[in-house]
Amino acid sequence: MKITILTICPDAFDSLFTLPVISRALDQDLVSIQVVDIKEYAPGSFRHIDDSPFGGGPGMVMRCQPILDALDAVSTDGSLSVALTPAGGVYSQEMAHEFSELDHLVLICGHYEGFDARILKHVDREVSIGDYILTGGETAAMVLIDSIVRLVPGVLRHESTEEESFEDGLLEYPQYTQPADYNGDKVPDVLLSGDHEKIRLWRREQALKLTRERRPDLFDQFVLTEEDKKLLENN
Ligand code: 6GU
């Protein structure tokens, strides 16, 4: 898979390449990441990439020409372009899966007060990472890349992604490791029992209860099995 990032801050992505899973995916050629400076497509020494909004108002708006020329230059036959903007649809694990199956994803990072609206007509999707405002789309692009790369086949070695939070619509059950007793705070006995069926049921119960308590929005969407109903009735 190839990911191209269009940005006015190419250096912002340096730290992304130091993340262990990302750097391994790059080393193994499972993923390639191309960072493209939008300013390269802004002619003249002034590198004019933004301007004040028609109709007045605060801030600056990213101009059509540099971004659309850059997008045109990097696009390929099967590429999907995604603009990162707080006005986009909210990103989800489902989108991470969808994007991880692409041959080529182009991420366009917004800045200032946003994109000239005409840019967005040339973009396949608009995505936000949540209901808060960032100074630019770069950190949002890194969130997308991190969540996408780990889903590319071969990137994670033994780890399973199937039991993670959001994969089945529930938050993940609590995990413990050594020591079994940390200053008097003990790991639940069932996890030391070696009884795999008991452990499975305990984890399921924990995941159900945690989701019900913390994320009633997810819990309401979740379809309980007969076993789940019994686990929840036990209390
Ligand atoms: Cl994608 N961009 C900006 N600037 N702010 C955001 C965002 C994106 N997602 C949430 N907030």
Residues whose N, C-alpha, C, O or C-beta is under 5 A from the ligand:
A	BS01	6GU	L84 T85 P86 V127 S128 I129 G130 Y132 I133 L134 T135 G136 G137 A140
